[in-house]
């Protein structure tokens, strides 16, 4: 078993059925709401932005931005079950006009509309995305939860207490911001 497969199995075992993990680059791990709030604040998200969340899981980042600031957003997620759940949440909250969720591979998804991109991906996935992210429109803000971008140093890093965090040795999350 390679390192990524082992790490994915360890991180996701209680969260996503094994059959659903087979084709995923990143396991679904819920981001605590206080970390979602901190990510959006670090990214300076507001009503004039367009948010894209890569690997959007249950949609909470896009939904929070839509509720709090009226920010339109797209969540790209490869797991159809998670997309369906996020779409249902958007309908229940009356946010489907702002929050859209699409079954899409993040390596081919259209990122051009983004003014802010959020992500909670594994280190090797961040590095694979790096050329695309660096090529986005100047001024686009990128916020990553826990994992960096290799030798591209973040402009700002903050640590957020995360008592509800289900993975990792610490009950804290490291958030990083870059601007293209």
N, CA, C and O atoms as a DFTB+ gen file, in Angstrom:
720 C
 N C O
     1  1       0.861      -1.179       0.000
     2  2       0.000       0.000       0.000
     3  2       0.902       1.235       0.000
     4  3       1.799       1.345       0.836
     5  1       0.669       2.171      -0.938
     6  2       1.502       3.375      -0.989
     7  2       1.113       4.362       0.107
     8  3       0.072       4.210       0.746
     9  1       1.953       5.372       0.321
    10  2       1.773       6.345       1.398
    11  2       0.433       7.064       1.307
    12  3      -0.252       7.227       2.316
    13  1       0.054       7.493       0.107
    14  2      -1.195       8.241      -0.055
    15  2      -2.399       7.363       0.256
    16  3      -3.346       7.813       0.902
    17  1      -2.368       6.108      -0.201
    18  2      -3.477       5.196       0.065
    19  2      -3.595       4.936       1.552
    20  3      -4.695       4.945       2.105
    21  1      -2.450       4.702       2.210
    22  2      -2.461       4.457       3.647
    23  2      -2.960       5.686       4.406
    24  3      -3.803       5.563       5.294
    25  1      -2.446       6.870       4.060
    26  2      -2.878       8.095       4.727
    27  2      -4.373       8.322       4.519
    28  3      -5.085       8.685       5.456
    29  1      -4.839       8.112       3.315
    30  2      -6.267       8.274       3.033
    31  2      -7.114       7.313       3.843
    32  3      -8.162       7.690       4.369
    33  1      -6.665       6.084       3.943
    34  2      -7.422       5.095       4.719
    35  2      -7.458       5.465       6.191
    36  3      -8.493       5.337       6.844
    37  1      -6.328       5.923       6.713
    38  2      -6.277       6.304       8.123
    39  2      -7.133       7.520       8.418
    40  3      -7.823       7.567       9.437
    41  1      -7.091       8.507       7.528
    42  2      -7.860       9.728       7.746
    43  2      -9.355       9.514       7.578
    44  3     -10.161      10.109       8.293
    45  1      -9.716       8.666       6.632
    46  2     -11.115       8.612       6.246
    47  2     -11.885       7.404       6.759
    48  3     -13.103       7.347       6.593
    49  1     -11.228       6.457       7.364
    50  2     -11.898       5.219       7.728
    51  2     -13.253       5.423       8.392
    52  3     -14.220       4.788       7.971
    53  1     -13.376       6.273       9.404
    54  2     -14.688       6.395      10.026
    55  2     -15.627       7.347       9.296
    56  3     -16.781       7.493       9.698
    57  1     -15.161       7.995       8.235
    58  2     -15.940       9.066       7.632
    59  2     -16.580       8.714       6.297
    60  3     -17.690       9.167       6.016
    61  1     -15.908       7.914       5.462
    62  2     -16.405       7.609       4.129
    63  2     -16.235       6.117       3.893
    64  3     -15.164       5.577       4.170
    65  1     -17.263       5.430       3.388
    66  2     -17.140       4.004       3.131
    67  2     -15.973       3.704       2.198
    68  3     -15.663       4.501       1.312
    69  1     -15.326       2.561       2.395
    70  2     -14.147       2.188       1.612
    71  2     -14.432       2.184       0.117
    72  3     -13.588       2.609      -0.672
    73  1     -15.607       1.711      -0.283
    74  2     -15.939       1.672      -1.711
    75  2     -15.917       3.063      -2.319
    76  3     -15.517       3.224      -3.471
    77  1     -16.341       4.072      -1.564
    78  2     -16.366       5.444      -2.073
    79  2     -14.970       6.025      -2.149
    80  3     -14.743       6.960      -2.917
    81  1     -14.022       5.503      -1.374
    82  2     -12.664       6.029      -1.349
    83  2     -11.829       5.592      -2.537
    84  3     -10.831       6.241      -2.850
    85  1     -12.205       4.512      -3.209
    86  2     -11.357       3.902      -4.216
    87  2     -10.861       4.871      -5.277
    88  3      -9.702       4.781      -5.683
    89  1     -11.707       5.805      -5.747
    90  2     -11.332       6.683      -6.841
    91  2     -11.045       8.116      -6.403
    92  3     -10.914       8.999      -7.251
    93  1     -10.947       8.363      -5.117
    94  2     -10.774       9.723      -4.639
    95  2      -9.307      10.024      -4.358
    96  3      -8.591       9.195      -3.797
    97  1      -8.863      11.220      -4.754
    98  2      -7.505      11.658      -4.448
    99  2      -7.394      12.124      -3.008
   100  3      -6.314      12.076      -2.419
   101  1      -8.500      12.573      -2.440
   102  2      -8.516      13.140      -1.097
   103  2      -9.729      12.596      -0.357
   104  3     -10.838      12.628      -0.889
   105  1      -9.539      12.099       0.857
   106  2     -10.695      11.624       1.618
   107  2     -11.539      12.802       2.099
   108  3     -11.026      13.908       2.263
   109  1     -12.822      12.569       2.322
   110  2     -13.674      13.617       2.872
   111  2     -13.486      13.647       4.376
   112  3     -13.749      12.663       5.068
   113  1     -13.031      14.779       4.871
   114  2     -12.887      15.022       6.308
   115  2     -13.614      16.337       6.580
   116  3     -13.308      17.364       5.975
   117  1     -14.568      16.291       7.489
   118  2     -15.362      17.473       7.797
   119  2     -14.494      18.577       8.392
   120  3     -13.695      18.324       9.294
   121  1     -14.648      19.786       7.896
   122  2     -13.974      20.951       8.455
   123  2     -14.873      21.546       9.532
   124  3     -16.022      21.889       9.256
   125  1     -14.363      21.674      10.761
   126  2     -15.186      22.279      11.820
   127  2     -15.641      23.693      11.418
   128  3     -14.915      24.411      10.730
   129  1     -16.837      24.082      11.850
   130  2     -17.413      25.361      11.440
   131  2     -16.536      26.546      11.826
   132  3     -16.438      27.502      11.057
   133  1     -15.893      26.515      12.995
   134  2     -15.044      27.649      13.359
   135  2     -13.843      27.765      12.422
   136  3     -13.336      28.865      12.201
   137  1     -13.386      26.648      11.872
   138  2     -12.279      26.674      10.908
   139  2     -12.785      27.210       9.570
   140  3     -12.086      27.979       8.909
   141  1     -13.991      26.812       9.165
   142  2     -14.614      27.362       7.950
   143  2     -14.676      28.886       8.058
   144  3     -14.279      29.600       7.137
   145  1     -15.179      29.372       9.192
   146  2     -15.289      30.817       9.398
   147  2     -13.928      31.493       9.288
   148  3     -13.795      32.538       8.651
   149  1     -12.922      30.893       9.910
   150  2     -11.570      31.468       9.882
   151  2     -10.984      31.444       8.471
   152  3     -10.292      32.384       8.079
   153  1     -11.248      30.390       7.707
   154  2     -10.756      30.317       6.326
   155  2     -11.349      31.445       5.485
   156  3     -10.635      32.109       4.733
   157  1     -12.641      31.654       5.617
   158  2     -13.309      32.690       4.833
   159  2     -12.853      34.086       5.252
   160  3     -12.704      34.970       4.408
   161  1     -12.634      34.285       6.530
   162  2     -12.125      35.579       7.014
   163  2     -10.695      35.804       6.536
   164  3     -10.356      36.907       6.107
   165  1      -9.849      34.772       6.602
   166  2      -8.465      34.901       6.134
   167  2      -8.434      35.255       4.649
   168  3      -7.603      36.053       4.216
   169  1      -9.340      34.662       3.870
   170  2      -9.414      34.943       2.444
   171  2     -10.083      36.265       2.111
   172  3     -10.128      36.668       0.949
   173  1     -10.609      36.949       3.141
   174  2     -11.261      38.241       2.910
   175  2     -12.502      38.135       2.050
   176  3     -12.806      39.051       1.286
   177  1     -13.231      37.022       2.164
   178  2     -14.410      36.784       1.332
   179  2     -15.489      37.819       1.622
   180  3     -15.773      38.141       2.776
   181  1     -16.084      38.330       0.546
   182  2     -17.159      39.315       0.675
   183  2     -18.160      39.166      -0.445
   184  3     -18.042      38.265      -1.275
   185  1     -19.149      40.048      -0.476
   186  2     -20.231      39.943      -1.465
   187  2     -19.769      40.134      -2.909
   188  3     -20.444      39.669      -3.828
   189  1     -18.650      40.798      -3.132
   190  2     -18.158      41.012      -4.492
   191  2     -17.286      39.890      -5.022
   192  3     -16.791      39.973      -6.147
   193  1     -17.089      38.846      -4.237
   194  2     -16.226      37.737      -4.633
   195  2     -17.009      36.627      -5.307
   196  3     -18.238      36.577      -5.257
   197  1     -16.259      35.740      -5.938
   198  2     -16.765      34.452      -6.400
   199  2     -15.843      33.408      -5.787
   200  3     -14.636      33.398      -6.029
   201  1     -16.438      32.535      -4.992
   202  2     -15.691      31.522      -4.257
   203  2     -15.749      30.192      -4.989
   204  3     -16.801      29.791      -5.487
   205  1     -14.622      29.519      -5.050
   206  2     -14.590      28.126      -5.512
   207  2     -13.934      27.315      -4.410
   208  3     -12.847      27.646      -3.937
   209  1     -14.612      26.245      -4.006
   210  2     -14.079      25.329      -3.002
   211  2     -13.712      24.029      -3.701
   212  3     -14.568      23.359      -4.278
   213  1     -12.440      23.681      -3.646
   214  2     -11.947      22.467      -4.299
   215  2     -12.063      21.294      -3.336
   216  3     -11.489      21.305      -2.247
   217  1     -12.816      20.283      -3.756
   218  2     -13.090      19.158      -2.869
   219  2     -14.084      19.599      -1.809
   220  3     -13.799      19.525      -0.613
   221  1     -15.254      20.057      -2.246
   222  2     -16.180      20.775      -1.374
   223  2     -16.923      19.915      -0.360
   224  3     -17.601      20.458       0.512
   225  1     -16.819      18.603      -0.445
   226  2     -17.429      17.737       0.563
   227  2     -18.893      18.029       0.777
   228  3     -19.687      17.970      -0.162
   229  1     -19.264      18.347       2.019
   230  2     -20.675      18.604       2.351
   231  2     -21.126      20.015       1.996
   232  3     -22.284      20.362       2.225
   233  1     -20.244      20.830       1.446
   234  2     -20.610      22.150       0.951
   235  2     -20.583      23.270       1.965
   236  3     -20.972      24.393       1.645
   237  1     -20.135      22.999       3.182
   238  2     -20.261      23.999       4.248
   239  2     -19.490      25.290       3.992
   240  3     -19.909      26.346       4.466
   241  1     -18.382      25.243       3.263
   242  2     -17.632      26.482       3.006
   243  2     -18.421      27.382       2.049
   244  3     -18.597      28.571       2.314
   245  1     -18.892      26.813       0.943
   246  2     -19.670      27.586      -0.028
   247  2     -20.971      28.083       0.606
   248  3     -21.362      29.232       0.403
   249  1     -21.631      27.229       1.363
   250  2     -22.895      27.620       2.006
   251  2     -22.690      28.725       3.038
   252  3     -23.505      29.642       3.133
   253  1     -21.618      28.647       3.803
   254  2     -21.351      29.686       4.804
   255  2     -21.099      31.033       4.137
   256  3     -21.622      32.052       4.588
   257  1     -20.305      31.051       3.066
   258  2     -20.029      32.308       2.353
   259  2     -21.319      32.888       1.760
   260  3     -21.527      34.101       1.780
   261  1     -22.171      32.021       1.238
   262  2     -23.438      32.477       0.662
   263  2     -24.350      33.067       1.741
   264  3     -24.959      34.119       1.546
   265  1     -24.434      32.378       2.877
   266  2     -25.300      32.855       3.981
   267  2     -24.787      34.140       4.586
   268  3     -25.552      35.085       4.777
   269  1     -23.502      34.189       4.890
   270  2     -22.939      35.308       5.634
   271  2     -22.777      36.568       4.795
   272  3     -23.084      37.661       5.271
   273  1     -22.294      36.442       3.541
   274  2     -21.976      37.627       2.746
   275  2     -22.728      37.710       1.424
   276  3     -22.571      38.678       0.680
   277  1     -23.539      36.706       1.128
   278  2     -24.198      36.687      -0.176
   279  2     -23.221      36.397      -1.302
   280  3     -23.468      36.757      -2.453
   281  1     -22.118      35.749      -0.973
   282  2     -21.073      35.443      -1.949
   283  2     -21.472      34.245      -2.796
   284  3     -21.760      33.177      -2.256
   285  1     -21.494      34.406      -4.120
   286  2     -21.762      33.243      -4.959
   287  2     -20.565      32.297      -4.942
   288  3     -19.414      32.724      -4.858
   289  1     -20.865      31.004      -5.023
   290  2     -19.775      30.046      -4.992
   291  2     -20.116      28.746      -5.685
   292  3     -21.278      28.396      -5.893
   293  1     -19.045      28.045      -6.034
   294  2     -19.145      26.733      -6.659
   295  2     -18.295      25.775      -5.840
   296  3     -17.148      26.070      -5.504
   297  1     -18.868      24.639      -5.529
   298  2     -18.117      23.572      -4.887
   299  2     -17.870      22.469      -5.888
   300  3     -18.815      21.886      -6.420
   301  1     -16.597      22.173      -6.153
   302  2     -16.246      21.056      -7.032
   303  2     -15.894      19.869      -6.156
   304  3     -15.046      19.961      -5.268
   305  1     -16.556      18.757      -6.419
   306  2     -16.390      17.548      -5.611
   307  2     -16.548      16.351      -6.536
   308  3     -17.427      16.339      -7.398
   309  1     -15.705      15.352      -6.360
   310  2     -15.756      14.188      -7.239
   311  2     -16.745      13.120      -6.771
   312  3     -17.116      12.237      -7.545
   313  1     -17.169      13.195      -5.519
   314  2     -18.074      12.190      -4.955
   315  2     -19.527      12.629      -5.173
   316  3     -19.972      13.591      -4.546
   317  1     -20.272      11.943      -6.050
   318  2     -21.656      12.346      -6.357
   319  2     -22.565      12.368      -5.126
   320  3     -23.472      13.196      -5.044
   321  1     -22.335      11.481      -4.186
   322  2     -23.159      11.443      -2.969
   323  2     -22.994      12.729      -2.175
   324  3     -23.980      13.285      -1.692
   325  1     -21.761      13.211      -2.031
   326  2     -21.515      14.453      -1.303
   327  2     -22.100      15.651      -2.048
   328  3     -22.642      16.566      -1.426
   329  1     -21.994      15.648      -3.374
   330  2     -22.576      16.736      -4.165
   331  2     -24.087      16.764      -3.981
   332  3     -24.671      17.833      -3.804
   333  1     -24.714      15.612      -4.021
   334  2     -26.161      15.541      -3.826
   335  2     -26.561      16.070      -2.447
   336  3     -27.542      16.801      -2.319
   337  1     -25.804      15.701      -1.430
   338  2     -26.081      16.196      -0.077
   339  2     -25.926      17.711       0.006
   340  3     -26.753      18.391       0.614
   341  1     -24.861      18.242      -0.607
   342  2     -24.631      19.693      -0.584
   343  2     -25.726      20.432      -1.349
   344  3     -26.180      21.489      -0.912
   345  1     -26.154      19.886      -2.486
   346  2     -27.244      20.504      -3.250
   347  2     -28.524      20.527      -2.421
   348  3     -29.264      21.511      -2.442
   349  1     -28.784      19.450      -1.697
   350  2     -29.951      19.392      -0.828
   351  2     -29.882      20.434       0.276
   352  3     -30.886      21.068       0.600
   353  1     -28.706      20.612       0.849
   354  2     -28.525      21.623       1.897
   355  2     -28.767      23.023       1.331
   356  3     -29.397      23.857       1.980
   357  1     -28.268      23.276       0.126
   358  2     -28.480      24.589      -0.508
   359  2     -29.970      24.841      -0.733
   360  3     -30.453      25.951      -0.509
   361  1     -30.694      23.819      -1.175
   362  2     -32.149      23.952      -1.372
   363  2     -32.853      24.231      -0.045
   364  3     -33.665      25.151       0.051
   365  1     -32.539      23.435       0.976
   366  2     -33.179      23.597       2.287
   367  2     -32.947      24.989       2.866
   368  3     -33.813      25.533       3.551
   369  1     -31.770      25.566       2.590
   370  2     -31.430      26.874       3.148
   371  2     -31.790      28.020       2.213
   372  3     -31.525      29.182       2.520
   373  1     -32.392      27.697       1.073
   374  2     -32.783      28.732       0.113
   375  2     -31.596      29.433      -0.525
   376  3     -31.672      30.619      -0.846
   377  1     -30.495      28.705      -0.711
   378  2     -29.269      29.315      -1.229
   379  2     -28.867      28.800      -2.610
   380  3     -27.769      29.092      -3.083
   381  1     -29.755      28.030      -3.264
   382  2     -29.355      27.449      -4.548
   383  2     -29.057      28.492      -5.614
   384  3     -28.394      28.175      -6.602
   385  1     -29.528      29.735      -5.448
   386  2     -29.206      30.798      -6.402
   387  2     -27.769      31.307      -6.208
   388  3     -27.223      31.957      -7.100
   389  1     -27.162      31.021      -5.071
   390  2     -25.784      31.455      -4.787
   391  2     -24.790      30.299      -4.715
   392  3     -23.632      30.447      -5.106
   393  1     -25.239      29.157      -4.216
   394  2     -24.347      28.024      -3.954
   395  2     -24.632      26.899      -4.938
   396  3     -25.722      26.327      -4.956
   397  1     -23.625      26.594      -5.757
   398  2     -23.768      25.541      -6.770
   399  2     -22.729      24.465      -6.486
   400  3     -21.589      24.770      -6.136
   401  1     -23.122      23.218      -6.636
   402  2     -22.228      22.097      -6.388
   403  2     -22.226      21.194      -7.607
   404  3     -23.278      20.835      -8.137
   405  1     -21.012      20.829      -8.048
   406  2     -20.835      20.117      -9.301
   407  2     -19.935      18.911      -9.075
   408  3     -18.912      19.001      -8.395
   409  1     -20.330      17.773      -9.658
   410  2     -19.452      16.603      -9.671
   411  2     -18.395      16.896     -10.729
   412  3     -18.688      16.945     -11.924
   413  1     -17.168      17.088     -10.271
   414  2     -16.098      17.476     -11.199
   415  2     -14.742      17.120     -10.608
   416  3     -14.534      17.203      -9.398
   417  1     -13.844      16.732     -11.461
   418  2     -12.456      16.479     -11.096
   419  2     -11.778      17.843     -10.930
   420  3     -11.786      18.647     -11.862
   421  1     -11.201      18.110      -9.778
   422  2     -10.610      19.427      -9.516
   423  2      -9.421      19.734     -10.419
   424  3      -9.007      20.889     -10.520
   425  1      -8.868      18.718     -11.074
   426  2      -7.723      18.950     -11.954
   427  2      -8.145      19.441     -13.339
   428  3      -7.304      19.875     -14.127
   429  1      -9.447      19.373     -13.637
   430  2      -9.939      19.869     -14.930
   431  2     -11.023      20.930     -14.758
   432  3     -11.449      21.535     -15.742
   433  1     -11.470      21.163     -13.545
   434  2     -12.539      22.128     -13.278
   435  2     -12.134      23.533     -13.731
   436  3     -10.961      23.900     -13.675
   437  1     -13.110      24.300     -14.174
   438  2     -12.881      25.686     -14.581
   439  2     -12.754      26.556     -13.330
   440  3     -13.718      26.716     -12.581
   441  1     -11.587      27.105     -13.111
   442  2     -11.308      27.940     -11.940
   443  2     -11.276      29.423     -12.285
   444  3     -11.036      30.254     -11.409
   445  1     -11.511      29.763     -13.530
   446  2     -11.281      31.127     -14.012
   447  2     -12.178      32.183     -13.364
   448  3     -11.793      33.351     -13.309
   449  1     -13.345      31.815     -12.878
   450  2     -14.261      32.796     -12.277
   451  2     -13.882      33.157     -10.839
   452  3     -14.389      34.135     -10.290
   453  1     -13.008      32.382     -10.241
   454  2     -12.709      32.549      -8.811
   455  2     -11.960      33.835      -8.503
   456  3     -11.032      34.227      -9.211
   457  1     -12.391      34.476      -7.427
   458  2     -11.569      35.516      -6.800
   459  2     -10.972      34.965      -5.501
   460  3      -9.974      35.476      -4.993
   461  1     -11.609      33.910      -4.977
   462  2     -11.099      33.202      -3.791
   463  2     -11.275      31.703      -4.019
   464  3     -12.334      31.251      -4.455
   465  1     -10.232      30.945      -3.722
   466  2     -10.300      29.482      -3.773
   467  2      -9.942      28.950      -2.392
   468  3      -8.944      29.356      -1.797
   469  1     -10.773      28.032      -1.887
   470  2     -10.492      27.363      -0.624
   471  2     -10.253      25.890      -0.900
   472  3     -10.771      25.329      -1.865
   473  1      -9.448      25.268      -0.024
   474  2      -9.147      23.849      -0.205
   475  2      -8.671      23.215       1.091
   476  3      -7.993      23.840       1.906
   477  1      -9.044      21.968       1.254
   478  2      -8.556      21.118       2.341
   479  2      -8.174      19.814       1.664
   480  3      -8.906      18.825       1.715
   481  1      -7.016      19.838       1.032
   482  2      -6.540      18.732       0.222
   483  2      -5.250      18.179       0.815
   484  3      -4.671      18.783       1.719
   485  1      -4.806      17.056       0.322
   486  2      -3.552      16.484       0.805
   487  2      -2.361      17.178       0.141
   488  3      -2.516      17.779      -0.922
   489  1      -1.179      17.103       0.751
   490  2      -0.008      17.829       0.234
   491  2       0.317      17.523      -1.223
   492  3       0.612      18.441      -1.988
   493  1       0.271      16.264      -1.621
   494  2       0.620      15.938      -3.005
   495  2      -0.415      16.482      -3.983
   496  3      -0.076      16.799      -5.123
   497  1      -1.663      16.594      -3.560
   498  2      -2.704      17.159      -4.423
   499  2      -2.468      18.664      -4.584
   500  3      -2.564      19.189      -5.693
   501  1      -2.161      19.355      -3.490
   502  2      -1.830      20.785      -3.588
   503  2      -0.694      21.003      -4.581
   504  3      -0.760      21.907      -5.413
   505  1       0.335      20.185      -4.497
   506  2       1.480      20.351      -5.388
   507  2       1.117      20.071      -6.840
   508  3       1.630      20.734      -7.741
   509  1       0.243      19.101      -7.080
   510  2      -0.208      18.827      -8.449
   511  2      -1.040      19.980      -8.997
   512  3      -1.013      20.246     -10.199
   513  1      -1.781      20.667      -8.127
   514  2      -2.607      21.806      -8.551
   515  2      -1.809      23.100      -8.699
   516  3      -2.256      24.034      -9.365
   517  1      -0.646      23.155      -8.089
   518  2       0.125      24.398      -7.998
   519  2       0.296      25.129      -9.321
   520  3       0.066      26.338      -9.351
   521  1       0.685      24.481     -10.423
   522  2       0.832      25.235     -11.680
   523  2      -0.475      25.907     -12.123
   524  3      -0.447      27.036     -12.613
   525  1      -1.602      25.237     -11.958
   526  2      -2.896      25.833     -12.321
   527  2      -3.225      27.006     -11.406
   528  3      -3.705      28.041     -11.868
   529  1      -2.972      26.847     -10.122
   530  2      -3.295      27.908      -9.165
   531  2      -2.434      29.140      -9.398
   532  3      -2.934      30.264      -9.346
   533  1      -1.154      28.942      -9.653
   534  2      -0.261      30.082      -9.910
   535  2      -0.606      30.812     -11.202
   536  3      -0.268      31.982     -11.378
   537  1      -1.284      30.105     -12.103
   538  2      -1.659      30.691     -13.384
   539  2      -3.002      31.406     -13.373
   540  3      -3.438      31.905     -14.411
   541  1      -3.664      31.466     -12.232
   542  2      -4.950      32.152     -12.149
   543  2      -4.774      33.659     -12.257
   544  3      -3.657      34.172     -12.186
   545  1      -5.865      34.346     -12.427
   546  2      -5.875      35.805     -12.561
   547  2      -5.171      36.452     -11.358
   548  3      -5.428      36.066     -10.218
   549  1      -4.294      37.426     -11.598
   550  2      -3.630      38.125     -10.494
   551  2      -4.659      38.683      -9.511
   552  3      -5.688      39.232      -9.906
   553  1      -4.360      38.531      -8.233
   554  2      -5.251      38.996      -7.179
   555  2      -6.127      37.897      -6.594
   556  3      -6.732      38.082      -5.537
   557  1      -6.201      36.745      -7.276
   558  2      -6.987      35.619      -6.748
   559  2      -6.357      35.155      -5.445
   560  3      -5.150      34.925      -5.369
   561  1      -7.207      35.019      -4.405
   562  2      -6.720      34.572      -3.096
   563  2      -6.953      33.078      -2.938
   564  3      -7.994      32.548      -3.325
   565  1      -5.963      32.417      -2.363
   566  2      -6.014      30.980      -2.125
   567  2      -5.876      30.740      -0.635
   568  3      -4.976      31.287       0.003
   569  1      -6.762      29.925      -0.073
   570  2      -6.697      29.583       1.346
   571  2      -6.664      28.073       1.457
   572  3      -7.561      27.383       0.972
   573  1      -5.624      27.564       2.099
   574  2      -5.487      26.126       2.293
   575  2      -5.552      25.790       3.774
   576  3      -4.993      26.490       4.618
   577  1      -6.242      24.713       4.061
   578  2      -6.404      24.191       5.418
   579  2      -5.361      23.096       5.619
   580  3      -5.400      22.068       4.942
   581  1      -4.450      23.308       6.526
   582  2      -3.427      22.365       6.995
   583  2      -2.244      22.119       6.072
   584  3      -1.147      21.865       6.571
   585  1      -2.403      22.181       4.752
   586  2      -1.304      21.776       3.874
   587  2      -0.826      22.953       3.035
   588  3      -1.624      23.757       2.553
   589  1       0.491      23.039       2.870
   590  2       1.090      24.164       2.165
   591  2       1.198      23.906       0.665
   592  3       0.603      22.969       0.133
   593  1       1.974      24.762      -0.004
   594  2       2.171      24.681      -1.453
   595  2       3.651      24.488      -1.769
   596  3       4.179      25.086      -2.707
   597  1       4.308      23.652      -0.982
   598  2       5.714      23.381      -1.238
   599  2       6.563      24.615      -1.023
   600  3       6.526      25.212       0.053
   601  1       7.332      25.007      -2.035
   602  2       8.261      26.133      -1.875
   603  2       7.603      27.499      -2.085
   604  3       8.279      28.521      -1.964
   605  1       6.320      27.544      -2.393
   606  2       5.594      28.812      -2.507
   607  2       5.143      29.196      -1.104
   608  3       4.156      28.661      -0.598
   609  1       5.847      30.103      -0.487
   610  2       5.567      30.490       0.901
   611  2       4.265      31.285       0.983
   612  3       4.023      32.166       0.158
   613  1       3.431      30.977       1.971
   614  2       2.196      31.747       2.145
   615  2       2.496      33.160       2.621
   616  3       3.514      33.404       3.268
   617  1       1.594      34.099       2.295
   618  2       1.702      35.474       2.782
   619  2       1.399      35.538       4.271
   620  3       1.974      36.330       5.018
   621  1       0.482      34.682       4.668
   622  2       0.036      34.715       6.057
   623  2      -0.357      33.307       6.488
   624  3      -0.933      32.550       5.707
   625  1      -0.047      32.964       7.722
   626  2      -0.428      31.686       8.301
   627  2      -1.044      31.954       9.665
   628  3      -0.512      32.736      10.454
   629  1      -2.167      31.302       9.937
   630  2      -2.792      31.415      11.254
   631  2      -3.112      30.020      11.761
   632  3      -3.373      29.103      10.982
   633  1      -3.087      29.876      13.068
   634  2      -3.503      28.621      13.682
   635  2      -4.808      28.871      14.422
   636  3      -4.955      29.851      15.152
   637  1      -5.749      27.961      14.214
   638  2      -7.083      28.081      14.783
   639  2      -7.342      26.867      15.663
   640  3      -7.146      25.733      15.228
   641  1      -7.782      27.097      16.898
   642  2      -8.204      25.981      17.742
   643  2      -9.344      25.265      17.049
   644  3     -10.241      25.899      16.494
   645  1      -9.307      23.936      17.080
   646  2     -10.342      23.138      16.411
   647  2     -10.683      21.930      17.282
   648  3     -10.333      20.799      16.945
   649  1     -11.370      22.172      18.406
   650  2     -11.673      21.074      19.318
   651  2     -12.513      19.967      18.682
   652  3     -12.497      18.834      19.163
   653  1     -13.245      20.274      17.611
   654  2     -14.078      19.273      16.943
   655  2     -13.338      18.538      15.826
   656  3     -13.924      17.672      15.177
   657  1     -12.076      18.858      15.587
   658  2     -11.319      18.246      14.507
   659  2     -11.161      16.751      14.768
   660  3     -10.757      16.334      15.854
   661  1     -11.486      15.950      13.749
   662  2     -11.504      14.503      13.916
   663  2     -10.221      13.822      13.484
   664  3     -10.076      12.621      13.709
   665  1      -9.281      14.535      12.873
   666  2      -8.024      13.927      12.438
   667  2      -6.857      14.773      12.908
   668  3      -7.014      15.956      13.210
   669  1      -5.694      14.162      12.968
   670  2      -4.486      14.879      13.358
   671  2      -4.169      14.699      14.827
   672  3      -5.005      14.272      15.623
   673  1      -2.946      15.037      15.157
   674  2      -2.489      14.883      16.530
   675  2      -2.922      16.033      17.419
   676  3      -3.083      15.868      18.628
   677  1      -3.112      17.212      16.809
   678  2      -3.504      18.401      17.570
   679  2      -4.948      18.754      17.247
   680  3      -5.434      18.475      16.150
   681  1      -5.608      19.348      18.174
   682  2      -6.958      19.856      17.943
   683  2      -6.851      21.317      17.516
   684  3      -7.417      22.216      18.138
   685  1      -6.102      21.518      16.430
   686  2      -5.891      22.844      15.855
   687  2      -5.725      22.687      14.353
   688  3      -5.355      21.619      13.867
   689  1      -6.001      23.752      13.626
   690  2      -5.835      23.768      12.176
   691  2      -4.928      24.923      11.792
   692  3      -5.006      26.012      12.362
   693  1      -4.069      24.670      10.820
   694  2      -3.186      25.702      10.282
   695  2      -3.787      26.156       8.956
   696  3      -4.029      25.345       8.062
   697  1      -4.024      27.459       8.840
   698  2      -4.600      28.035       7.626
   699  2      -3.576      28.943       6.972
   700  3      -2.895      29.715       7.647
   701  1      -3.472      28.847       5.657
   702  2      -2.484      29.631       4.925
   703  2      -3.145      30.393       3.779
   704  3      -4.084      29.908       3.147
   705  1      -2.638      31.586       3.530
   706  2      -3.165      32.457       2.477
   707  2      -2.066      32.809       1.485
   708  3      -0.947      33.151       1.866
   709  1      -2.411      32.716       0.200
   710  2      -1.563      33.188      -0.886
   711  2      -2.408      34.097      -1.773
   712  3      -3.627      33.941      -1.846
   713  1      -1.766      35.033      -2.438
   714  2      -2.430      35.840      -3.458
   715  2      -1.649      35.671      -4.742
   716  3      -0.435      35.870      -4.773
   717  1      -2.351      35.304      -5.806
   718  2      -1.698      35.112      -7.109
   719  2      -1.200      36.457      -7.606
   720  3      -0.617      36.538      -8.687
